Amino acid sequence: MPPVLGLVSLLAAALWAAPALEVSVGDGPFLPASAVSPLAGQRVRLRVAGADGAAVRWFQLIPDVATMYKNANFPWDPNPYKWVGQARIRIDREALTKLSGAEVEPFRPGRPAAKGDWTEGYSSPIVESPYYNPASGSFWFQAELTQGGRVTRVPKDGLRVSVRDGEGYLGWLSSYMNVPGVFGSVTAQATSYLGVDCADAVSAAWGKWTGRELAENLNVAALVTRWPHAAEFDWGEKGSTRPVRWGAEVRPGDFVAVRYRGARSFQHVGALAADRDGDGLLTPPDLVFHAGPMPPAYGTLELPAFQGRLVVLRPKPPIVERPISFSPRRLKATADYIRSHYGEERPEGRISPRMVVLHWTGSDSLESDFRTFDKETLAGSRPELAGAGELNVSAHFLVAKDGTVLRLVPEDRMARHVIGLNLAAVGIENVGGTGDRPTLTEAQAEADAWLVRMLKDRYPDIQYLIGHHEYRRFEGSPLWKEADAGYRTAKSDPGDAFMAKVRSKVADLGLKAAP
């Protein structure tokens, strides 16, 4: 072997064998990741890949949630709001004496984590803060490998496990517990869970939920200006000056911003969490989630921080409703297809989602793709499909190159998009793939990941996430229903690379790939 090639091979082998921290959520496979966001009660396992017989110790990196940090002067400081520089956060490193070996399970299924699960006793005073939550919020884990006198820490900044205490937007907001409060935080801090203020907490969580990360810093006044208003009223120690009803004017997940008496602009914001006293009215005991200047946490509307003029903000949903034509003819064609291919009578074409299937359209035009799906019967250009019924192909969602999501068909109604699996599958079409080339975008991967999360929240029975090119691997499984043994087509969309990208973004959901 030439000396140069030999050196390259040795370096490549060394890099390949470098230890790395992998994570498994639920019953999902172990995957390399820098962060996952499981639901509370889901199983989470950590594994060191490439340990090669090294002694492994586990550590928790604990950001200081007992201190009020600032990038800008507090309102009560001299020169209020003046930028003073990005805050340096104290982080304690705690040995987790109850976790040992190359594979550990810090979060076991069916129960919340407790402080005594990982170590006999913490030396860090941070965990005694009322703002440290051992059951949900964000936790950073690190493995330390010792072999031959050499110590290696992986990963350098820890693997983040952001445990959500529920589904939907509020669940994502709860994942910001255990993150330091930083007055005047910047986008990079908020999106990386390094520190947040009130505006960044609510908007960063919205970005996580929708799959659209913060693009700019928005203060409270900017949120009030940009986002739609659902209600506005005065609020004091005894509540509103008029009745405000849950389900009508306010809903869980609405943002509530306050302008203090005598102030010119809105200065604080949180998210309404629950009608705590169950009376149907917004009252002081009801729950709100907010941050600043202290870390994110649940509180009540009895707090002075919410006394003043309140405006309720309700961000627009990230899905554009653009249904395709669904006349009685298409409905009948759907029922006929179900009868012919699946041997069932479903006159309304209803389905029970068990999987999500990703596709590409083979076109780079959103409008052309929409027109294609809008036709109720198959075009003459699809002879390979025409013999299997006149029902046109479609999908439930169509995702544009910029990540805009169109809903074409309700998720609980059958769309013809994947042979053998239509009764169990929600279809997501992505504009692109012209000439069978992988032209899908990062924005589409983000949008698909958000859609998968939304669908899993809405339909807990969803267990699989697959690409269209993987559909035949389900033949013989309980989900496969195709009665015509000769009806199959070869598919390459959306490809392994795109599927790997989307799967990495939803690894915490524990969804299975094709068998």
C-alpha positions as CSV (number, residue, x, y, z in Angstrom):
1,M,0.0,0.0,0.0
2,P,1.5,3.4,-0.9
3,P,2.4,5.4,2.2
4,V,-0.1,8.3,1.5
5,L,-3.0,5.9,0.8
6,G,-2.1,4.0,3.9
7,L,-2.2,7.1,6.1
8,V,-5.5,8.1,4.6
9,S,-6.9,4.7,5.3
10,L,-5.7,4.8,8.9
11,L,-7.2,8.2,9.4
12,A,-10.5,7.2,7.9
13,A,-10.6,4.1,10.1
14,A,-9.8,6.2,13.2
15,L,-12.6,8.7,12.4
16,W,-15.0,5.8,11.6
17,A,-14.3,4.2,15.0
18,A,-14.7,7.5,17.0
19,P,-17.2,7.0,19.8
20,A,-20.6,8.7,19.4
21,L,-23.7,9.0,21.5
22,E,-26.9,7.5,19.9
23,V,-30.4,7.7,21.2
24,S,-33.6,5.6,20.8
25,V,-37.1,6.9,21.6
26,G,-40.0,4.5,22.2
27,D,-39.4,1.3,20.3
28,G,-37.4,3.2,17.6
29,P,-33.9,2.3,16.5
30,F,-30.7,3.9,17.9
31,L,-29.8,6.9,15.8
32,P,-27.1,9.6,16.0
33,A,-28.7,12.8,17.1
34,S,-27.8,16.0,18.9
35,A,-31.3,16.4,20.4
36,V,-34.6,14.5,20.7
37,S,-38.0,15.7,22.1
38,P,-40.0,12.7,23.4
39,L,-43.3,12.9,25.3
40,A,-43.2,12.4,29.0
41,G,-43.6,8.7,29.7
42,Q,-41.9,7.6,26.5
43,R,-38.9,5.3,26.8
44,V,-35.6,6.9,26.0
45,R,-32.3,5.0,25.8
46,L,-28.8,6.3,25.3
47,R,-25.9,4.3,23.9
48,V,-22.3,4.9,23.2
49,A,-21.4,3.6,19.8
50,G,-17.7,2.7,19.4
51,A,-17.0,2.3,23.1
52,D,-14.7,-0.7,22.3
53,G,-14.4,-1.9,25.8
54,A,-13.8,1.5,27.4
55,A,-15.1,2.3,30.9
56,V,-18.1,4.5,30.5
57,R,-19.4,7.0,33.1
58,W,-22.5,9.2,32.6
59,F,-22.9,12.8,33.4
60,Q,-25.7,15.4,33.4
61,L,-24.9,19.0,32.3
62,I,-27.2,21.3,34.3
63,P,-27.7,24.9,33.2
64,D,-28.1,27.4,36.0
65,V,-31.9,28.1,36.3
66,A,-31.5,29.7,39.7
67,T,-30.0,33.0,38.4
68,M,-31.5,35.8,36.4
69,Y,-29.2,36.3,33.4
70,K,-29.3,39.2,30.9
71,N,-28.0,40.2,27.5
72,A,-29.5,43.6,28.0
73,N,-30.2,45.7,31.1
74,F,-33.3,44.8,33.1
75,P,-36.1,47.4,33.0
76,W,-35.2,48.4,36.6
77,D,-31.5,48.8,35.8
78,P,-29.8,52.1,35.0
79,N,-29.9,52.5,31.1
80,P,-32.7,49.9,30.8
81,Y,-32.7,47.6,27.8
82,K,-29.1,48.6,26.9
83,W,-27.2,45.7,25.3
84,V,-24.5,44.5,27.7
85,G,-23.3,41.4,25.8
86,Q,-24.4,37.8,25.5
87,A,-24.7,36.2,29.0
88,R,-22.3,33.4,30.0
89,I,-24.4,30.7,31.6
90,R,-23.1,28.6,34.5
91,I,-23.3,24.9,33.8
92,D,-22.7,22.3,36.5
93,R,-21.5,18.8,35.5
94,E,-23.0,16.1,37.7
95,A,-21.9,12.4,37.8
96,L,-24.9,10.1,37.4
97,T,-23.9,7.3,39.7
98,K,-27.0,5.2,39.1
99,L,-26.4,5.0,35.3
100,S,-23.7,2.6,34.2
101,G,-22.5,0.8,31.1
102,A,-22.4,1.7,27.4
103,E,-26.3,1.7,27.2
104,V,-28.5,3.4,29.8
105,E,-32.2,4.2,30.1
106,P,-32.7,7.5,32.0
107,F,-36.4,7.8,31.0
108,R,-38.4,4.6,31.5
109,P,-41.9,4.1,29.9
110,G,-45.0,5.0,31.8
111,R,-43.6,7.1,34.6
112,P,-42.1,10.6,35.0
113,A,-38.4,10.8,35.9
114,A,-37.5,11.8,39.4
115,K,-34.3,13.3,40.9
116,G,-33.4,10.1,42.6
117,D,-33.4,8.0,39.3
118,W,-29.9,9.0,38.1
119,T,-27.8,9.6,41.2
120,E,-27.8,9.0,44.9
121,G,-27.5,12.7,45.5
122,Y,-26.8,15.9,43.5
123,S,-24.0,18.1,44.6
124,S,-25.2,20.9,42.4
125,P,-27.5,23.4,44.2
126,I,-29.2,24.2,40.8
127,V,-31.5,21.1,41.2
128,E,-33.0,22.6,44.4
129,S,-34.3,25.6,42.5
130,P,-38.1,25.8,42.1
131,Y,-37.3,26.3,38.4
132,Y,-35.7,22.9,38.0
133,N,-38.2,20.3,36.9
134,P,-37.0,16.6,37.1
135,A,-40.0,15.2,35.2
136,S,-40.2,17.3,32.0
137,G,-38.2,20.0,30.2
138,S,-34.7,19.8,28.8
139,F,-31.9,17.6,30.1
140,W,-28.3,17.3,28.7
141,F,-26.4,14.0,28.9
142,Q,-22.8,13.3,28.3
143,A,-20.8,10.0,28.3
144,E,-17.2,9.9,29.5
145,L,-15.0,7.1,28.2
146,T,-11.8,6.1,29.8
147,Q,-9.4,3.7,28.1
148,G,-5.6,3.4,28.4
149,G,-5.4,6.5,30.5
150,R,-7.2,8.5,27.8
151,V,-10.5,10.3,28.6
152,T,-13.0,11.2,25.9
153,R,-16.3,13.0,26.4
154,V,-19.2,12.6,23.9
155,P,-20.8,14.8,22.8
156,K,-18.8,17.8,23.9
157,D,-21.8,19.9,24.7
158,G,-24.1,17.1,25.7
159,L,-27.1,15.4,24.0
160,R,-30.3,17.2,24.7
161,V,-33.4,15.3,25.7
162,S,-36.3,17.8,25.7
163,V,-39.2,16.1,27.4
164,R,-42.6,17.5,26.5
165,D,-45.4,17.2,29.1
166,G,-48.1,17.0,26.4
167,E,-48.8,17.1,22.7
168,G,-49.2,20.1,20.4
169,Y,-47.8,23.6,20.9
170,L,-48.1,23.6,24.7
171,G,-46.1,20.4,24.8
172,W,-43.3,22.0,22.9
173,L,-43.5,25.1,25.2
174,S,-43.1,22.8,28.2
175,S,-39.8,21.4,26.7
176,Y,-38.3,24.8,27.5
177,M,-38.4,24.2,31.3
178,N,-34.9,23.8,32.8
179,V,-33.6,26.4,30.3
180,P,-32.1,29.6,31.9
181,G,-34.0,32.8,31.7
182,V,-32.0,35.4,29.7
183,F,-33.4,38.9,29.5
184,G,-32.9,40.1,25.9
185,S,-32.1,36.6,24.6
186,V,-31.1,36.2,21.0
187,T,-32.4,33.8,18.4
188,A,-29.4,31.4,18.5
189,Q,-29.9,31.0,22.3
190,A,-33.6,30.4,22.1
191,T,-33.5,27.9,19.2
192,S,-30.6,26.0,20.9
193,Y,-32.3,25.9,24.3
194,L,-29.5,27.9,25.8
195,G,-31.6,30.7,27.2
196,V,-34.9,32.5,26.6
197,D,-36.9,35.6,27.6
198,C,-40.7,35.8,27.5
199,A,-41.1,36.6,23.7
200,D,-38.5,34.1,22.6
201,A,-39.9,31.3,24.8
202,V,-43.4,31.4,23.1
203,S,-42.2,32.1,19.6
204,A,-39.3,29.6,19.7
205,A,-41.7,26.9,20.9
206,W,-44.0,27.8,18.0
207,G,-41.1,27.4,15.6
208,K,-40.3,24.0,17.0
209,W,-43.9,22.9,16.7
210,T,-44.5,24.2,13.2
211,G,-41.0,23.1,12.0
212,R,-40.2,26.7,11.2
213,E,-37.3,27.9,13.4
214,L,-37.1,31.6,14.5
215,A,-35.7,33.7,11.7
216,E,-35.5,36.9,13.6
217,N,-35.7,38.2,17.1
218,L,-39.2,39.5,17.9
219,N,-39.9,41.4,21.1
220,V,-43.3,41.5,22.7
221,A,-44.4,44.7,20.8
222,A,-43.5,43.1,17.5
223,L,-45.5,39.9,18.3
224,V,-48.5,42.1,19.2
225,T,-48.2,44.0,15.9
226,R,-47.7,41.0,13.6
227,W,-49.9,38.3,15.0
228,P,-53.8,38.2,14.8
229,H,-55.7,39.4,17.9
230,A,-58.4,37.2,19.3
231,A,-59.5,39.4,22.2
232,E,-58.5,42.4,24.3
233,F,-59.5,43.5,27.8
234,D,-58.3,45.0,31.0
235,W,-57.0,42.6,33.7
236,G,-56.4,43.2,37.4
237,E,-56.1,41.3,40.7
238,K,-59.7,40.1,40.4
239,G,-59.5,39.3,36.7
240,S,-61.2,40.9,33.7
241,T,-63.6,43.8,33.8
242,R,-66.0,41.6,31.7
243,P,-66.5,37.8,31.3
244,V,-64.0,36.2,29.0
245,R,-64.9,32.6,28.1
246,W,-62.6,29.6,27.4
247,G,-63.3,28.1,24.0
248,A,-64.7,31.3,22.6
249,E,-62.4,34.3,23.1
250,V,-59.5,32.3,24.6
251,R,-58.1,28.8,24.0
252,P,-55.2,26.8,25.4
253,G,-52.1,27.8,23.5
254,D,-53.2,31.4,22.8
255,F,-50.5,34.0,23.5
256,V,-51.4,36.7,26.1
257,A,-49.5,39.9,26.1
258,V,-49.7,42.7,28.7
259,R,-49.2,46.4,28.5
260,Y,-48.7,47.7,32.0
261,R,-50.7,50.7,33.3
262,G,-49.1,53.9,32.1
263,A,-46.8,52.1,29.6
264,R,-46.8,52.9,25.9
265,S,-46.1,49.4,24.5
266,F,-46.7,45.7,25.5
267,Q,-43.9,44.4,27.6
268,H,-44.6,40.8,28.6
269,V,-46.1,37.7,27.0
270,G,-47.0,34.1,27.9
271,A,-49.2,31.3,26.7
272,L,-52.5,30.4,28.2
273,A,-52.3,26.8,29.4
274,A,-55.6,25.7,31.1
275,D,-58.8,26.6,32.8
276,R,-57.5,25.5,36.1
277,D,-60.6,26.0,38.1
278,G,-62.9,24.6,35.4
279,D,-65.5,27.3,35.5
280,G,-65.3,28.1,31.8
281,L,-64.2,31.6,32.4
282,L,-60.7,33.2,32.3
283,T,-60.0,33.9,35.9
284,P,-56.9,34.6,38.1
285,P,-56.3,31.0,39.1
286,D,-56.0,29.8,35.5
287,L,-52.7,28.6,34.2
288,V,-50.2,30.5,32.0
289,F,-46.8,29.4,30.8
290,H,-44.2,32.2,30.6
291,A,-40.6,33.2,31.1
292,G,-38.6,36.3,32.1
293,P,-36.7,37.4,33.9
294,M,-36.8,33.9,35.5
295,P,-36.7,30.6,33.5
296,P,-39.8,29.2,31.7
297,A,-42.4,27.8,34.1
298,Y,-46.1,27.5,34.8
299,G,-47.8,30.2,36.8
300,T,-51.2,31.7,37.2
301,L,-52.9,34.8,36.0
302,E,-52.9,36.1,39.6
303,L,-49.3,37.2,39.0
304,P,-48.7,41.0,38.9
305,A,-46.8,40.3,35.6
306,F,-50.2,40.0,33.8
307,Q,-52.0,42.9,35.3
308,G,-52.8,45.7,32.8
309,R,-54.2,45.7,29.3
310,L,-54.2,42.2,27.9
311,V,-54.3,41.2,24.2
312,V,-54.8,37.6,23.2
313,L,-52.8,36.6,20.1
314,R,-53.7,33.6,18.0
315,P,-51.1,32.8,15.3
316,K,-52.4,31.6,12.0
317,P,-52.3,27.8,11.5
318,P,-49.4,26.7,9.3
319,I,-51.6,24.8,6.9
320,V,-53.3,26.4,3.9
321,E,-56.7,24.8,3.3
322,R,-57.0,24.2,-0.5
323,P,-59.3,21.1,-1.0
324,I,-59.3,19.4,-4.3
325,S,-62.7,18.7,-6.1
326,F,-64.6,15.9,-4.3
327,S,-68.0,15.7,-5.9
328,P,-70.4,12.7,-5.6
329,R,-68.6,11.2,-8.6
330,R,-65.3,11.2,-6.8
331,L,-66.8,9.9,-3.7
332,K,-68.4,7.0,-5.6
333,A,-65.1,6.3,-7.4
334,T,-63.5,6.1,-4.0
335,A,-66.0,3.7,-2.6
336,D,-65.7,1.6,-5.8
337,Y,-61.9,1.5,-5.5
338,I,-62.2,0.3,-1.9
339,R,-64.7,-2.4,-2.8
340,S,-62.6,-3.6,-5.7
341,H,-59.2,-3.5,-4.2
342,Y,-59.9,-4.1,-0.5
343,G,-63.2,-6.0,-0.4
344,E,-64.8,-3.5,2.0
345,E,-67.9,-1.3,1.9
346,R,-67.0,2.2,2.9
347,P,-69.4,4.6,1.2
348,E,-67.9,7.6,2.8
349,G,-64.3,6.5,2.1
350,R,-63.2,6.9,5.7
351,I,-59.9,5.6,6.9
352,S,-58.0,5.1,10.2
353,P,-54.5,6.5,9.8
354,R,-51.7,4.1,10.9
355,M,-48.8,5.4,8.8
356,V,-47.5,8.4,6.9
357,V,-46.2,8.0,3.3
358,L,-43.9,10.7,1.8
359,H,-43.8,11.2,-2.0
360,W,-42.5,13.6,-4.6
361,T,-44.8,14.7,-7.5
362,G,-42.3,14.5,-10.4
363,S,-42.9,18.1,-11.2
364,D,-41.5,21.4,-10.1
365,S,-44.8,23.4,-10.4
366,L,-47.1,23.7,-7.4
367,E,-50.0,24.9,-9.5
368,S,-49.6,22.1,-12.1
369,D,-49.5,19.5,-9.3
370,F,-52.6,20.9,-7.7
371,R,-54.4,20.8,-11.1
372,T,-53.3,17.2,-11.6
373,F,-54.7,16.1,-8.2
374,D,-57.9,18.3,-8.6
375,K,-59.1,16.1,-11.5
376,E,-61.6,13.6,-10.2
377,T,-60.8,10.8,-12.7
378,L,-57.4,9.6,-14.0
379,A,-55.9,11.3,-17.0
380,G,-55.0,9.3,-20.1
381,S,-51.3,9.7,-19.3
382,R,-51.5,7.1,-16.5
383,P,-52.3,3.8,-18.4
384,E,-50.4,1.8,-15.7
385,L,-53.1,2.9,-13.2
386,A,-56.2,3.2,-15.4
387,G,-57.0,-0.5,-15.3
388,A,-57.3,-0.4,-11.5
389,G,-60.1,2.1,-11.4
390,E,-61.1,5.5,-12.6
391,L,-60.4,7.3,-9.3
392,N,-57.7,9.9,-9.8
393,V,-54.5,9.8,-7.7
394,S,-54.2,12.4,-4.9
395,A,-52.8,12.9,-1.5
396,H,-53.8,14.5,1.7
397,F,-51.1,17.2,1.7
398,L,-49.1,19.0,-0.9
399,V,-45.9,20.7,0.2
400,A,-44.4,23.5,-1.9
401,K,-40.6,24.1,-2.4
402,D,-40.7,26.9,0.2
403,G,-42.4,24.6,2.8
404,T,-45.9,26.0,2.4
405,V,-48.4,23.2,3.2
406,L,-51.7,22.7,1.4
407,R,-54.3,20.4,2.7
408,L,-56.0,18.7,-0.2
409,V,-58.1,16.0,1.4
410,P,-59.1,15.4,5.1
411,E,-56.8,12.9,6.7
412,D,-59.6,10.6,7.6
413,R,-60.8,10.2,4.0
414,M,-59.0,7.9,1.5
415,A,-56.7,9.3,-1.1
416,R,-55.3,7.1,-3.8
417,H,-51.6,7.5,-3.4
418,V,-50.0,4.2,-2.4
419,I,-51.0,0.7,-3.6
420,G,-52.1,-1.7,-1.0
421,L,-51.9,0.8,1.9
422,N,-54.5,3.5,1.2
423,L,-56.8,2.5,4.0
424,A,-54.1,3.1,6.6
425,A,-52.0,5.8,5.0
426,V,-51.9,9.6,5.1
427,G,-50.0,10.8,2.0
428,I,-47.7,13.8,1.8
429,E,-46.7,14.9,-1.7
430,N,-43.7,17.2,-2.2
431,V,-43.4,19.3,-5.3
432,G,-40.2,18.2,-7.0
433,G,-38.5,15.1,-8.3
434,T,-38.6,16.2,-12.0
435,G,-36.9,13.6,-14.1
436,D,-36.7,11.3,-11.1
437,R,-34.0,13.6,-9.6
438,P,-33.8,14.4,-5.9
439,T,-34.8,18.1,-6.1
440,L,-36.6,18.4,-2.8
441,T,-35.6,21.2,-0.4
442,E,-34.7,21.6,3.2
443,A,-37.8,23.7,3.7
444,Q,-39.9,20.7,2.5
445,A,-38.0,18.4,4.9
446,E,-38.9,20.7,7.8
447,A,-42.5,21.0,6.7
448,D,-42.9,17.2,6.3
449,A,-41.4,16.7,9.8
450,W,-43.9,19.1,11.3
451,L,-46.7,17.5,9.5
452,V,-45.6,14.1,10.8
453,R,-45.6,15.5,14.3
454,M,-49.0,17.1,13.9
455,L,-50.5,13.8,12.5
456,K,-49.0,11.7,15.3
457,D,-50.4,14.1,17.8
458,R,-53.8,13.9,16.2
459,Y,-53.8,10.2,15.4
460,P,-51.9,8.3,18.1
461,D,-52.3,5.0,16.2
462,I,-49.8,6.1,13.5
463,Q,-46.8,3.8,14.0
464,Y,-44.9,4.0,10.6
465,L,-43.2,6.7,8.5
466,I,-42.2,5.5,5.1
467,G,-41.2,6.7,1.6
468,H,-43.3,5.7,-1.4
469,H,-40.4,3.7,-2.7
470,E,-40.6,1.5,0.4
471,Y,-44.3,0.5,0.1
472,R,-43.9,-3.1,-1.3
473,R,-42.0,-4.1,1.9
474,F,-45.5,-4.2,3.6
475,E,-46.8,-7.0,1.4
476,G,-48.0,-9.7,3.7
477,S,-48.3,-7.4,6.7
478,P,-51.6,-6.8,8.4
479,L,-51.8,-3.3,6.9
480,W,-51.6,-4.6,3.3
481,K,-55.0,-4.9,1.7
482,E,-54.4,-5.1,-2.1
483,A,-56.6,-7.8,-3.7
484,D,-55.1,-7.6,-7.2
485,A,-51.9,-9.6,-7.2
486,G,-50.8,-8.1,-10.5
487,Y,-51.3,-4.4,-9.5
488,R,-47.9,-3.0,-8.6
489,T,-45.8,-0.1,-9.8
490,A,-42.1,0.7,-9.3
491,K,-41.4,3.8,-7.3
492,S,-38.2,5.7,-6.4
493,D,-39.7,8.7,-4.5
494,P,-38.8,10.5,-2.4
495,G,-35.5,8.5,-2.0
496,D,-33.5,7.3,0.9
497,A,-31.6,10.6,1.5
498,F,-34.8,12.6,1.9
499,M,-36.3,10.0,4.2
500,A,-33.2,9.9,6.3
501,K,-33.4,13.7,6.7
502,V,-37.0,13.7,7.7
503,R,-36.6,10.7,10.0
504,S,-33.7,12.4,11.8
505,K,-36.0,15.4,12.6
506,V,-38.7,13.2,14.1
507,A,-36.5,10.5,15.7
508,D,-38.1,11.2,19.1
509,L,-41.5,10.0,17.9
510,G,-40.2,6.4,17.7
511,L,-41.9,5.8,14.3
512,K,-41.0,2.6,12.5
513,A,-39.7,2.3,9.0
514,A,-41.0,-0.3,6.5
515,P,-40.5,-3.9,7.7
